[in-house]
Amino acid sequence: MLTLLVWLGLTPLVPAHARVASAHIDRLSTPVAVLEDVEVRLDWPAGATAGELSLRAGQVRADDLGYRWRDLRWTCPLQRGGQGRWHCEGRLSQAGAAPVRLAVAIDVARTDARLVAGTSSLSLARNAAAPDLTRVDLVQVPVSWAQALVAQAWTGARLKGGRLDGRVDLRVPEKGPLQVSGPLRLGGFSLDTADGSIAAEGVSAAMRIDYRQFPRQTLLTLEGELRGGEMLAGNAYIALPDTPVGVELAARRWPDGAWELPQLAWNDGAALQVRGALGLDSTLELRDASLQVRSDDLAPLQARYLSGWLGLAGLADLRMDGAASARLQMHAGTLREAAVELREVDLRDGRDRFQLLGINGRPVLSADGRRESTLGWRSAALHGLPFGAGTFPLRSEGGSIALVRPVSVPALGGGLTFEALSLHPPRQAHGLAFDFGLSVENLDIGQLAAAMHWPAFQGNLSGRIPRVRYAEDRLDFDGALTAHIFGGSVEVSGLSMERPFGTAPTLSADIALDDLDLQALTGVFGFGEITGALDGHVRDLRLVDWSPQGFDADLHTDPQWRGRQRISQRAVQDLSSVGGGQGLGSSLQAQALKLFDDFGYRRIDIRCQLAEEICQMDGLGSAGAGFIIVEGKGLPRLTVVGFNRRVDWPTLVKRLGDVTRGESKPVFQ
């Protein structure tokens, strides 16, 4: 439409003294557009004060602006005004679009036009003294009217909603670039791209724009403020506040589609201030960057700017407080240097998995020279387990950052010693990777049990993991951890985790039990009393989102034990319940057995192979259709037999819960 208005100012009118005049023009070129198959007709009855003007253009092309129309038709009453001025207003239609109203006033010095569609209007003014300048006023103009112009600079963008108000100057000089400039106000703006990687919804803005199109490059500058709405760019999601956010931008687009942003500024008050420059390739991937970032109040950042990235890391509910600043240098897609200053920063996971409080330091990551720095915290917690203060001396070179010397952190009456640490940031096709060595020294299992709301275990946990590796969203642990509890030991080896910071983390491990004091163990769990020693294993353990999905478990008494081996009536009933047995029944023999408080036993063994939520149960051997759990010894001789070899895992978990809560007591009949 804009091109047609400009053309009207350049097209001579048919002489008004003729009753009927018509013309056909095969091709008409103007500085803005090319019109083809043009027909103009003027019907002016004798003695009338107005004539009927009809104009049709088979095709109109404005290649510099990206517009093209077919079968344009305009009919209006043409009237002569004072001082040689003509006026015509009527219905304008084009193929495939709703009609609008177009009014044009023209004389030898000036052309004015106004396009109206409902509550939207676009007004144009041109002066013969400045033939390369057209001034356009916009009132509630749909942003979709600018789709073709935007597509010239950004092919994949689709304008979906919003209204424009303001005034722009359109310059189309005979030599030089096309230029669009002026102040604009934007309300309810929405856009997306075909691949969905970039989108905006409900954004309001007040901007001054300057757009210039050269043969081999496009220049764009913006200055103003944004307010409200949402924006998405890749994994970056921005929820703009209701308060104004200042924006300054200078951008250059090259013929290959790459963008250079030599000037960039973002001012969201105390929450976020950014200054610097960026370079993007033709797919809008970040290639070069020189940025300075500052936040004097980290609390709003999660909701406004970081939720997209944090959500991918499984940290969507992270809460932050404190202040930070950073600088970033990137070249050709490779991070050259990143430096952060943290001032009394607190990080709290919304699901209470961890917290780091009082973080201070100035860590530096460098790909060029060597950089020394420190990072520390005042206190921390992991899944409710408290940790003391820690300060880490760091050294960076070659694009990674490493621990200079071992660091010990107090924890649970003992300590954790980080023997080594090396972190490698994301690079090209590779994501974040790190590895570290860890020693665990005399952690108080009593404190651990209290923090995790476990039964009142006693003992200590020690061990050494010479190397923990994280890459491609997977953690692998070398070495083993050994817990000394109940007079024996529990060793965890083959430990690994998939998606440790994401959705549905998966843990794999092997667990070995050796010489656990059964009397102490059963006392803690409220399982009835058993004396003796327990050995066993849980091999191929696999937890998904901390729920068991598979394992091969075998828990049995130690055949080398030389002390008393006794089992109480309560323990008999509990073992029978877990194994699907019948416990102490109503037979005469059973009634006699109920006269005894406990019994001697030779061996105890219970096994479970879990797969697809079914536990395949077994014990010491077969007993008809069942399996032996307890083999008796002495008089009276007691044998406990399980009868259900295939047990639903949730059912088994319920049985174990009933046992530990004392809800599986023997019933005397």
N, C-alpha and C positions, 0 to 999 in steps of 0.2 A: 504493500500500500504506500509506503513511504516513497518508493521509486516513482510511482504514478504521480504523486503530488509534486515531486520535483520536476517531472516531465511536463506537467501542465504549465509550470512556470516558464518552460522553454519552447512550448509549442504555440505558434501563431494562431489566433482565432480566425475562423471564417468570416469574411466581411459581413457586417450586420445589415447592409442595405439590400442584400439579395434575399428574395423570398425563399428559395430553396438552393442550398449549396452543399456539395459533397466532395469528398476527396478520398482517394485510396493510396496508401503509402506502403510499399513493400517492406521497407526497412527504415527505421529512424533511430539514430544513435544520439545519446546524450552523455554527459560526463558520468551519470549514475547508472543508466540502463540502456538496453537495446530493445526496441519494440519492433515486432514483425506483424505483417498483415494487418495494418491499421486502417480503419474506416472512420471518417468524421462526417457527420451530416448535421446541417442547420436548417430548420424549417421556421421561417419568420413570416407570418401572414402580413399582408399589406396593412399599414396603419396600426399594427400592434405595438405595444410597448415592451414585449418580450418574445423571444423565440425559443423553440425546442432544440436543444443541443443533444446529440447522441454520439457517443464515442465507443468504438469496439477495438480491442487489440487481441489478435489471435494468440500471441505469446509475448510476455515481458520477461526479460532476463536482466537481473542485477548481479552479475557474477562476483563482483568485489564484495558485495554484502551477503551473497549466498542465497538470494531470493529468486524464485521463478513462479510466474503465474500463467494460467491459460484462460482464454476466453473471458477477458475482462470487458465488462459492459457498464457504461455510465450514461444516464439520461437525466437532464435537468432543464429547468426554464432559465434561459440566458437573458440577463437584464443589464442595461447600461446605467451606470451611476454618474455622479458628478466627477469632473476633472478626468474624464476619459477612463474611468474605472468600470470594469465588468464584474458581474457576480452571477454564480450559478450553483444551485444546491439541489441534489437529488440522490437517487438510489444507485449504489455501486454494487455490482455482483461479480463473482468469479466462479469458475467451475469447482465444485466440491466444497464450497464454503458458504456460510450464511451471509446474506446481504448486509451492507452497512450504508450509512449516509455520508455523502461527501459534499462539502461546500468549498467553493473556490472563488476568491476575489483577486483580480489581476489588473494591472495597468503597466505602462511602459517601465516604471521604476520598481514595482514591488509585486510579489505574488504571496498571497496568504491562502491557506487551505486548512480545513478541519475535517477529520474523520471521526465519526461517532458510531459506537456500537453499544447500545444499552447505556450503562453508567460510565463507560470507558470512552475517552476521547484522546485524539492525537492531533495536535495543531502544528502547522508548518509555516515558516516565514522565510522568504528569500528576497534579497535586494539586488537589483541589477548592478549596483555599484560594487558588490562583492559576489560575483557569480559563483564562486567555488564554495560559498558558505550557505548552509541551510540550518535554521534554528528550529528545533522540535520541542514542543511542550507536551508532557504526558500527564494524564489524569486517570488514575485507576486502570492503567493499561495492563492486560494480561501478559505475563512474562512469556507466554507461548508465542507472542508476536515477534519476540527476539530470537526464536529458536534457530533460524537460518543463520543469523549473524553470529550467535555463539558457536554454532557448528563450524564456522570458518576457523576458529581458533582451537576448538575442542570437539573433535569429531564424534566421540562417543557420548557426549552429554545429552540428556533428554530433560527439557524443562517441563515440570509437571504441574506446578501451581504457583500462585503469587501474583501480586499487583505492583506496578511501577508508577511512581509519581516523580516529577522533576522536569528538568530542562537540559537538553543536550544540543551541542553544536556538531553538525555533520559537515566535514570539509572534504570535498572531492576536487582537488586541484588538477589542472591539466598535467602538471608534473609534480611528483611527490606522493607521499603516502595518503591513503584513505585515513581519516581521523574522526573518531567519535569521542567527545569529551563533555563533561558537565556534571552537576550534582544530581543524584538520584536517591530516592527513598524506596525501599523494598519491604513489602509486608507479606507474611505467610509464604515465604519462598520455599519451593520443593523442587528437587531434581534427583536423578539417578543416572547411572551408566548401564550399558547393556549387560556388562558382566557383574553388576551389583557391587563392585568394589568401592564405589564412591557414591554417596547419597547425602541429601539434606532434606530436612522436613521442618516446616514452621519457623524458618529463620526470618528475622527482621533486620534491616540494615539501613544506614544512612551513609552514603558513600559519594566521594567525588571520583569519577572515572576518567581515564585518558587511554583510549585504544587507538593504536596506529598500525596499519597493515602495509608492509613493504613487500616487494617482490620475493625476497628470500628470508624474511623474518617478520614476526609480529611482536609488537611491544604493548604492554599493559601495565598501568599503574592504578592503584586503588588507595584511597585514604579516607578513613571514617571510622564507624563503629558498628558492631554487631550486637544483637540483643535477643535472647531467647531462642528456642528451637534446638534441633539436633543435627549433627553432621557425622558422617562416617567416611573414612578413607583407609581402605585395607583393614588392618586390625585396630586402627585408632578410632575410637568413638568419643565424640565431644558433645556434652550436654551444656549448651550455653546458659549462663545465668540471666536473670531478669535485669540485672544491672549492665550498663554498657561495657563492651570490650573493645578497646581501641585496636585498629588494624591499619598497618601500612604495608604496601606490597608493590614491588617493581618486578616485572616478569618479562622474559624474552622467550619466544618459541621459534625454534629453528626448523628448517624444511624437513628434517628427518623425524619431527615430532617431539624431540627432546625439549625440555624447559630449563631455563636458567633464571633463578630468582636472586639477583645480586643484592636486593634489599628486602628484609622481612622484619616486621615488628608486630608483637602481640602484647597487649597490656590489659590484664585482668586483675588489676589492683594488687593486693597482697597475695592473692592466690597464685598467679603465674605471670611472669614477664619474660618475653623471649626477644632476642635480637640476633640478627645474623644473615646468612645467605645459604641457599640450597641449589642443588642441581638434580634434575630428574630425567630419567631416560624416557623413551617413547611410550613405555608401558606405565609411566609414573612411578617407577621404583626409584628409591633414593640412591643417588650415585655419589654426590659430593655434598658436604655440609661444613659450615663454620658457624656454630651457635653458642650463644651465652644465655643461660636459663637461670631464673631466680624465683624462689618462692619463700616469702616470709611467713606463710601460714599454709602448711601442707594439708590441713584438714579437708578443704574442699576438692583437692586434686583427684581423689579416687572417683567421686561421682561425676566430676566435670570432664576429666581428661584421661584417666587411666583405666577405666572399667573394662575396656576392650582387651587390652594386653593382660591385665590382672585376671580376667575371666579365663583366658587361654591357659594361664598358669595355675588355675584352681584357687585363685586368691580374690575372687570377686567381692568378698565381704571384708577385705583388709581395711583397717582404720589407721590413719596416720595423723601424727601431730608433730610440731616442731618446725624447723626452717632448714632450707637447703639451697644451694646454688651449684651450677655445673657449667662446664664448657666442653664442647664436642668438636672434633676435627675428623672428617671422613673424606677420602679421596678414592675415586674409581671403585666405589662399593666396599672399600676396606677401611675399617676404623683405624685412624692414626693415633689419636689421643682422646681420652675422656678423663676428666678430673671432676670430682664431686666434693663439696664441702657440706658436711652434715652437722647441724647444731641442735643438740638436745632433741633428737628425733625419737619418737615412740611408734612402734609398729605392733598392732594387735590384730590377730586373725579373728574374723567374726565367728568362726566355729571353734574357737579356743584351742586350736592345734598348736599355736606358738605365740610368743610375744617377745619383742626385743625393746627394752626401755633405756632411755638415756644414751642413744647412739651419738657418738661424736667422732670426727676424724676427717681427713682429707685424702681419701684413696685416689690414686692416679693409675690409669691404664695407658701404657705407651707402646707404640709399635716402632719407635725410632730410637731414642736414647734411653738410658737407665733412669728410673724415677724411684725415689724412696718415699714412703708415706706410712701412715698409721690409721687404724680403725678399731674402735672399741665400744663396749656397752657397759652400762651400770648394772643391769640385771636382765635375766632372760628366763623363758620357760618353754618347754616342749611337751605337748600333750599333758599339761598340768605338772610336769616335773620341773622344779626350780633349779636355776643355774646362777652362779655368782658372776662377778664382773670379769671381763676379759679385754685385753688390749693386744692387738695383732700388728706387729711390725711387718710391713709389706715392701716388696720390690717388684718393679715392672720393667720389662724389656721384651722386644720381639713380639709384641701383641698379646702377652699374657701377664698375669699378676700372681706372685707366689709369696709364701710365708718365708721370712728371713730366718727364723729360728723357732723351735718348739714353744708352744704356749699352753699353759695349764689353766683350766677353768674349774673352780670349786663346784661340786655337785653332790647332793645326797650323802654328805658326810665323807665323801672321797673326792675324786676329781677326774676330769677328762683332759687328756693331753693331746693336742693337735701336733703331731710330729712333723707333718708337712702339709702344704696346701698349694695347689696350682689351679688357676681359673683361666679359661679360654673363652672369650666372648663370641657371639655368633659371627660367622664369617662366610660369605658367599653361600654355598649350599649347605654349610654345616651350622647347626644350632649351638647353643650354649653347652660347654663341657667343662668339667672340673674333676679333680681327684685330690684325695687327702689321705693321710695316715692317722690312725686314732688309737690311743691307749686308754683303757678304762681301769681305774684303780680304786678298789675297795668301796664301791658304791653300796650304801646301806639298803639292803633289799626291804627292810622294814619300812623305811621312808618311802621307797619306791612303791610298795604295796599300798601304803596309806594314800599316796598321791593318786594312784590309779584305782582306788576303791576296791582293791583286791582283799582276799583274806589276809590275816595278820602273819605273813611269812616273816621269817627271820633268816639272816645270813648276809653275804656280801657278793658283789658281782665284780669280776675282774676279767681282763682279756686284752688282746691286742689285734687290731685289724690293720695290717701293714699298708693296705691300699684300698680306698673306696673310689670307684670310678663312676662318673655321671656323664652320659652322652646319649644323644638320640632318645631322650625321655626315659632313660633306664639307669638304675643304680646297681652296681655290682660290688660285692664285698669280698675281699680276700681275707683269709685267716678265720678265726673263730672267737666267740665270746663265751666265757665260762662263768656260771653262777654257782657259788658254793652255798647250798641251802640244804636244810634238813639232814645235816651230817654227810651229804654226798655232793654230787655236782650235776649240773645241767649245761650241756655244751651246744651252742647254736653255730652251725656252719652252713656253707653254700648259700649264704643270704644274698638275695637280689630283689629289686623292686622295679616294676614298670609303672610309668606315669606317677611317680611319687608326689608330684605337685599338681596333678590333673585330676580328671574324673575317673572314678573307679580304679584307684591304685591297686596293683597286684603285687603280692609278696610271695616269694618262694624261699624255702629253707629246709634244712635237716636238723633234727633235735635228738640228742643222745642223753639218756638219764643213767646215772650210775650210783648205786649204793645210797639211795634216799631212805631215810629212816621212816618206815611206814607208820609207826606210832605217832610221830610228830606230824607227818603229812595228813593222816586221816583225822587227827585231832583238829588241825586247822580248818579242814573242809567239812567237819561235822559229819563224817562218813561212817560212824561206828569205829571201833578201835581194831586195828590190825597191828601186830608186831612182826618185825622182820625187816628186810631191805628190798627196795624196788629198783629194778633195772628196766631198760626198754629203749624204744626209739619212736620217733615220728618222722618217717622219711617222705620225701617228695611233698612236703606241705605246700599248699597253694591257697592263699587268701585273696579274694577279690573284694575290694572295698571293705576289708577287714572281716569278711565272712568266709569260713572254710568252704572250699570247692572240691578239694581232694587231698588225700594223704593215705599213708600206710602206717598204722600205729600198732605197736605191740608192747604192752605193759605187763611185766612178769616179776615174780619174786626172784631174788638172787640165789642161785643154787649153792653158792659158796658161803652163805650166811650160816654161822654156827650158834647163834643165840636162839631164844625162845621164838616159836612161830605159833601165835594164837590169833583167833579171829572171833569177834563178838557176835552175838545173835543179831544185833543191829547191822553190823557190817555184812553178815550173810544175807539179810533181807535186802540191803542196798545193792550188793553185787548181783543178786538174783533179779532185782528190778531193772538194773541197767542191761543185763544180758537177756532179758525176756524170760527169766525163769519163774518158778512158782513159789519160791521161798519156803517158809515153814507152813505146811498144810495142816489138815485136820486128822491125818491118820494117827493110829495109836503110837506108832514110832515117832512121829513128829511131836505128839503131845509129850512124850517122854523126853525128847531132845530139848523141849522148852524149859526143862528143869535146870538146864546148864546155862551159865552166863557166857561162856566162850568155849571154843573148841580148838584142838590142835589141827594143824594142816601141814601137808607136805609141800604143795606147790599152788600158786595162783597165777593164772594167765588169762588175759582178755585182749582180743585183737579186733581191729576195725579197719577195713579198707573202704574209704569213702570215694564214691564216684557218682555223679549225677544225682546227688542228694539221697543216695542209698548207701547205708553202711553194711558191708558184708562182714558179719560177726563170726568169730572163731575163738578157740581157747586152747586147752591142753590136748584135746583130741576129741573124737566122736564118742557120743553116748546114745546109741540108737539114732533117733531123729534129731537129737540135740548135740551140744558140745559142752565139755567140762570146763568150768571156770575155776572151781576150787577142788583140789584133791585132798581128802581128809587124811588124818594120821592119828593113830591111837584109838582109844575108846572114850566116849562114843565117836565112831567114825562118821564124818559128815562130808558129803559130796554135793556141790552146788552145780546145777546143770542149766544152761541156757537153751531155749527152744526156738527162738526166732533168729534165724541166720541173716535174714534180710530185714533191716530196720530202717524206717524212714528217718533221715537225719534230724529234722525238726523234732520228731518224737523222742529220739535219743537225747537231744539237748534238753528237752523238757524233763525227761527222767533224771538226768544229772542235776538239773536245777531243783527238782523235788527232793532228791537225796540230800543235797547240801543244805536245803532249808528244813530238813527233818520231817518232810511230808511223806516219807516212804517207810514208816515204822511198821514192824510186824504186827499182824492182827491175829490174836489167839482165838480159835474157834472151839 
